[in-house]
Amino acid sequence: MALTDTAVRHAKPRAKDYTLPDYNGLALFVNTKGAKYWHLRFSWAEKQPRISVGTRFVFRELLNNSIQCAVLLPVHLDHL
């Protein structure tokens, strides 16, 4: 289920760090102090690395960028 802008704004700190998944590997990580970080997971070489894409983004812009990253990262990593 895709996250909404309202769900992101209302994500509150809990006793333990947690992640609110979106789709295409994008997720919102919320730590115990209430800081929110966007992470992008992708598959490469049978592993699932996670890239932190920042803290302050316009939600729709971030979503569009995550889709582009999900498409472009495997192509560029194969050339390394």
N, CA, C and O of each residue as an XYZ file, in Angstrom:
320
protein
N       0.836     -1.174      0.000
C       0.000      0.000      0.000
C       0.885      1.244      0.000
O       1.832      1.332      0.781
N       0.590      2.176     -0.847
C       1.387      3.390     -0.966
C       1.138      4.319      0.220
O       0.013      4.456      0.702
N       2.202      4.943      0.670
C       2.077      5.926      1.753
C       1.469      7.212      1.209
O       1.696      7.580      0.056
N       0.717      7.872      2.026
C       0.181      9.181      1.662
C       0.977     10.260      2.377
O       1.698      9.977      3.333
N       0.849     11.474      1.922
C       1.535     12.597      2.547
C       1.092     12.738      4.004
O       1.902     13.064      4.871
N      -0.182     12.495      4.269
C      -0.707     12.585      5.634
C      -0.083     11.525      6.533
O       0.276     11.814      7.674
N       0.049     10.301      6.030
C       0.652      9.224      6.825
C       2.099      9.552      7.176
O       2.560      9.250      8.276
N       2.805     10.165      6.246
C       4.200     10.542      6.490
C       4.276     11.620      7.566
O       5.098     11.527      8.478
N       3.440     12.626      7.470
C       3.462     13.710      8.463
C       3.076     13.237      9.848
O       3.573     13.770     10.841
N       2.195     12.241      9.937
C       1.706     11.771     11.232
C       2.496     10.600     11.808
O       2.124     10.066     12.854
N       3.563     10.197     11.155
C       4.412      9.119     11.684
C       5.120      9.634     12.936
O       5.894     10.589     12.867
N       4.860      9.012     14.058
C       5.406      9.450     15.350
C       6.455      8.474     15.858
O       6.443      7.307     15.467
N       7.366      8.924     16.723
C       8.367      8.014     17.285
C       7.718      6.962     18.178
O       6.688      7.206     18.806
N       8.335      5.798     18.219
C       7.898      4.696     19.076
C       9.065      4.258     19.941
O      10.144      4.847     19.890
N       8.843      3.226     20.729
C       9.900      2.719     21.610
C      11.079      2.157     20.808
O      12.217      2.202     21.276
N      10.820      1.626     19.604
C      11.871      1.098     18.733
C      11.767      1.751     17.360
O      10.701      2.217     16.958
N      12.890      1.777     16.651
C      12.885      2.275     15.282
C      11.949      1.415     14.435
O      11.811      0.217     14.679
N      11.310      2.024     13.446
C      10.437      1.254     12.559
C      10.447      1.839     11.157
O      10.909      2.957     10.931
N       9.926      1.053     10.220
C       9.891      1.431      8.818
C       8.471      1.342      8.297
O       7.765      0.368      8.558
N       8.055      2.356      7.562
C       6.756      2.342      6.883
C       7.027      2.106      5.394
O       7.512      3.006      4.708
N       6.724      0.924      4.893
C       7.046      0.642      3.487
C       6.091      1.324      2.529
O       4.901      1.474      2.805
N       6.632      1.727      1.413
C       5.845      2.245      0.311
C       5.935      1.181     -0.788
O       5.909     -0.007     -0.466
N       6.036      1.537     -2.021
C       6.222      0.532     -3.052
C       7.458      0.854     -3.871
O       8.015      1.948     -3.772
N       7.885     -0.112     -4.686
C       9.109     -0.015     -5.483
C      10.351      0.156     -4.620
O      11.308      0.803     -5.045
N      10.356     -0.409     -3.419
C      11.526     -0.366     -2.563
C      11.672      0.881     -1.715
O      12.595      0.961     -0.904
N      10.802      1.842     -1.873
C      10.870      3.081     -1.108
C      10.222      2.875      0.259
O       9.160      2.261      0.358
N      10.860      3.387      1.312
C      10.315      3.243      2.657
C      10.704      4.449      3.502
O      11.734      5.083      3.273
N       9.869      4.749      4.472
C      10.145      5.819      5.423
C      10.603      5.183      6.721
O       9.872      4.400      7.327
N      11.817      5.517      7.150
C      12.387      5.012      8.398
C      12.187      6.080      9.460
O      12.540      7.240      9.248
N      11.622      5.697     10.604
C      11.389      6.628     11.709
C      12.157      6.106     12.924
O      11.946      4.972     13.355
N      13.050      6.937     13.475
C      13.804      6.471     14.644
C      13.108      6.882     15.946
O      12.074      7.550     15.927
N      13.685      6.477     17.057
C      13.054      6.699     18.362
C      12.986      8.174     18.747
O      12.192      8.552     19.608
N      13.806      9.003     18.121
C      13.772     10.443     18.410
C      12.821     11.203     17.497
O      12.642     12.412     17.643
N      12.206     10.480     16.543
C      11.240     11.104     15.655
C      11.785     11.579     14.332
O      11.035     12.118     13.518
N      13.082     11.392     14.091
C      13.656     11.778     12.799
C      13.172     10.817     11.722
O      13.034      9.618     11.962
N      12.916     11.356     10.532
C      12.389     10.549      9.426
C      13.383     10.576      8.272
O      13.862     11.635      7.866
N      13.679      9.396      7.757
C      14.622      9.254      6.659
C      13.989      8.394      5.575
O      13.343      7.389      5.874
N      14.171      8.781      4.327
C      13.703      7.979      3.209
C      14.804      7.025      2.787
O      15.955      7.432      2.625
N      14.458      5.756      2.608
C      15.401      4.735      2.164
C      14.865      4.066      0.912
O      13.655      3.949      0.721
N      15.776      3.633      0.070
C      15.418      2.901     -1.134
C      16.173      1.579     -1.126
O      17.401      1.566     -1.039
N      15.457      0.480     -1.214
C      16.058     -0.847     -1.293
C      15.953     -1.348     -2.729
O      14.974     -1.094     -3.430
N      16.996     -2.069     -3.143
C      16.994     -2.669     -4.473
C      17.810     -3.948     -4.419
O      18.592     -4.149     -3.491
N      17.634     -4.802     -5.397
C      18.368     -6.068     -5.451
C      19.557     -5.933     -6.385
O      19.445     -5.401     -7.489
N      20.705     -6.429     -5.916
C      21.912     -6.433     -6.728
C      22.853     -7.491     -6.190
O      23.143     -7.513     -4.994
N      23.326     -8.353     -7.043
C      24.269     -9.414     -6.671
C      23.732    -10.249     -5.512
O      24.457    -10.550     -4.564
N      22.466    -10.615     -5.595
C      21.788    -11.448     -4.601
C      21.767    -10.826     -3.205
O      21.646    -11.540     -2.209
N      21.884     -9.512     -3.131
C      21.802     -8.792     -1.861
C      20.764     -7.689     -2.008
O      20.360     -7.349     -3.120
N      20.334     -7.134     -0.881
C      19.388     -6.027     -0.902
C      19.985     -4.828     -0.168
O      19.658     -4.584      0.994
N      20.860     -4.078     -0.843
C      21.402     -2.881     -0.195
C      20.325     -1.816     -0.020
O      19.294     -1.834     -0.693
N      20.584     -0.905      0.884
C      19.647      0.186      1.160
C      20.383      1.502      0.985
O      21.473      1.695      1.522
N      19.782      2.394      0.235
C      20.353      3.718      0.012
C      19.484      4.723      0.749
O      18.261      4.717      0.614
N      20.125      5.585      1.532
C      19.389      6.657      2.172
C      19.279      7.793      1.169
O      20.286      8.282      0.657
N      18.042      8.210      0.890
C      17.835      9.256     -0.120
C      17.493     10.598      0.502
O      17.116     11.530     -0.210
N      17.618     10.711      1.809
C      17.454     12.013      2.430
C      16.319     12.099      3.429
O      15.660     11.108      3.744
N      16.107     13.319      3.922
C      15.107     13.551      4.954
C      13.995     14.479      4.500
O      12.848     14.314      4.915
N      14.311     15.452      3.656
C      13.304     16.451      3.267
C      13.099     16.427      1.762
O      13.934     16.902      0.993
N      11.998     15.877      1.374
C      11.660     15.816     -0.038
C      10.183     16.096     -0.207
O       9.379     15.815      0.682
N       9.839     16.641     -1.333
C       8.438     16.710     -1.709
C       8.040     15.277     -2.025
O       8.699     14.611     -2.823
N       6.979     14.805     -1.410
C       6.629     13.389     -1.451
C       6.498     12.863     -2.878
O       7.062     11.814     -3.190
N       5.785     13.546     -3.738
C       5.583     13.058     -5.110
C       6.885     13.082     -5.903
O       7.122     12.200     -6.729
N       7.726     14.076     -5.663
C       9.009     14.153     -6.350
C       9.885     12.968     -5.948
O      10.540     12.359     -6.792
N       9.892     12.650     -4.667
C      10.672     11.520     -4.179
C      10.171     10.224     -4.785
O      10.972      9.376     -5.177
N       8.880     10.058     -4.867
C       8.299      8.851     -5.439
C       8.724      8.691     -6.889
O       9.097      7.593     -7.301
N       8.675      9.746     -7.658
C       9.103      9.678     -9.057
C      10.586      9.355     -9.162
O      10.985      8.566    -10.018
N      11.409      9.954     -8.304
C      12.841      9.683     -8.319
C      13.147      8.252     -7.916
O      14.078      7.653     -8.452
N      12.387      7.689     -6.985
C      12.648      6.315     -6.558
C      12.360      5.336     -7.683
O      13.050      4.325     -7.818
N      11.353      5.624     -8.486
C      11.040      4.760     -9.624
C      12.171      4.825    -10.640
O      12.551      3.799    -11.204
N      12.711      6.009    -10.881
C      13.832      6.141    -11.805
C      15.057      5.406    -11.278
O      15.751      4.744    -12.050
N      15.338      5.508     -9.982
C      16.479      4.816     -9.379
C      16.317      3.305     -9.483
O      17.278      2.595     -9.778
N      15.114      2.817     -9.243
C      14.871      1.380     -9.301
C      15.140      0.837    -10.696
O      15.543     -0.316    -10.849
N      14.922      1.655    -11.701
C      15.165      1.222    -13.078
C      16.644      1.382    -13.446
O      17.218      0.506    -14.094
N      17.258      2.492    -13.038
C      18.613      2.803    -13.479
C      19.712      2.137    -12.669
O      20.757      1.812    -13.232
N      19.527      1.919    -11.383
C      20.597      1.370    -10.548
C      21.102      0.017    -11.033
O      22.314     -0.141    -11.184
N      20.247     -0.963    -11.284
C      20.776     -2.261    -11.722
C      21.578     -2.154    -13.017
O      22.559     -2.877    -13.189
N      21.186     -1.275    -13.922
C      21.896     -1.103    -15.185
C      23.295     -0.570    -14.933
O      24.262     -1.084    -15.495
N      23.418      0.449    -14.099
C      24.712      1.065    -13.827
C      25.588      0.198    -12.941
O      26.808      0.209    -13.107
N      25.027     -0.544    -12.017
C      25.838     -1.382    -11.133
C      26.406     -2.583    -11.862
O      27.449     -3.098    -11.461
N      25.762     -3.041    -12.906
C      26.293     -4.158    -13.680
C      27.568     -3.796    -14.413
O      28.350     -4.679    -14.766
N      27.792     -2.505    -14.650
C      28.982     -2.073    -15.364
C      30.178     -1.844    -14.454
O      31.261     -1.521    -14.941
N      30.013     -2.001    -13.152
C      31.136     -1.778    -12.217
C      32.072     -2.957    -12.186
O      33.064     -2.938    -11.458
